[in-house]
């Protein structure tokens, strides 16, 4: 069934094609009587209008339902143990126009096919802004069912998550419980440690910047000194306050703007620091990777920013890129 937020696009496309058809008939009837320059100007205008309609159809219905796998290698002087391969997923927005629990099941199967050693989930598992108490039982079942699909993830070192602003608006406690029931470690200004023969890894998850107080010190408190450390955050904005030590910060929230217009950039970016918009950010010797995520928010469109799973391989600067150290 078509999501209610997509009906404007359907109606607009139908009206647009009807208008183009009417304009073509009008132009055909008057073609011999029009001056040559006017003929071809009107013909070009009709062509531009039709292209615009098809681009809108692509942005509303096609690209948001695609999925790409982006492979990234991070080399860090602050990473001392064996390399690690991480599947990074953000902003699933289940219950939104393009993502339901069934699609999440397919995405989970795709992640498992990629065989990551670790999966990190970067928040906003919920589509829309309404709190849990104001939604229908069917809506709540869909959202929590989407989170439940994470139980099928099979990475070697488990799955770890942070909470996003949409999750807090919905009900942070419910989403945290659903993640834990799916076997996912949910972090909010705290950390967990992965023990492996290649050296321990600290995963420090900070609170959401919109609905909480990101606290790096609290998240890292008690972490084993000298361990390879990755910070998880829903929003990239706290990156400017990240202390020295962590080899990498992973974030989401920006959706990479959802829409990228050639020569104009990204017109909508829901973050304070625009240079943190998308993908690899390097600043003052620190590194962050921002995923464009899966779902949509604000507008149910994507253009030149397809939904993505990011496969991050992080390794130390002194190790060979092709090394295959035992874990």
C-alpha positions, 0 to 999 in steps of 0.5 A: 500500500502506498505511504500517505506521504507519497500521494502528492508525488503521484498526483503531481506526476499524473497532473504533470503528464496530463499537462505535457500531453495537452501541451504537445497536442496544442503545439502540434495543431499550431505548429505550421502557424508558429514562427520557427524560433517560437516552435522550437522554444515551446518544444524545448520547454515541453521537453524540459518539463517532461524531464523534470517529471521523470526526475521527480519520479526517480527521486520519490520512488526509485532511488530511495528504494535502491541500496548501494554498498560503499567500501571505505578504508581508514588508516589511523595512527591511533589504531594499533591492533589487527584491522577490523571490518565494520558494517555501518548502517544509519537512519533506517526510519522504519515506518517512513515512506520507503522502509518497512520491517520487510525491507529491513529484513532484506537489508539485514540479509545483505549485511550478513552476505557482506560478512562484517566482523562488527555491525554498528547501528547509528540511530533513528530507527523510527520514521516520523516524529510522533511519540509511541503513545500517539501512534496506532498499534499497527504503526508501533508493531511495524517500527518495533518489528523493524528493530527486531530484524537486527536479531538476525545479524551475525557479525563475529563481534556482535552489533552495537547501536546508539540512539537517535533523535527520532528514537527519543521523540518516539520513546527512547526506553522502548527503542532501547529495550527493543534493541537489547531484545534483539541482542544489540548493545545500546549505548548512551554515554557509555562504552563496551569492550570487545576482547580479541586476540588482535587487541581489545576494542572500545566502542564508546557511544555518546548521547544524541546531540538533539535530545541528550547531552553527548558526554565523551568523558562519561562514554570513555570512563573506565575504558582500558587505556591504550585500547583501539577506540571508536566513537559512535554518535548519531549526529556528526556535530559533536565531532568538534569536541571529540578528544584525542585518542579515538581512531575514528568516529562514526555518525549519521543523521545528515542523510548526506542531505538526501538530495545533491544538486550538481553545481549547487550542492546539498540544499537541506542539511539538518546539522550545525556544522555543514562541513560534517555533511557526508562521508570522510571528514578529517580535522586536526588529526582526527577522523570521522565517517558520516553515512548517508543512511537508509531512509528519508526524513523531512521530504521522502526523496533521495537524489544522487544520495542512494541508501547505503551500507558502508563497509569500513575497514580500519587499520593501523598506519604501520600495517600493510593494506593487504595484511591478513592478521589473525583475530 
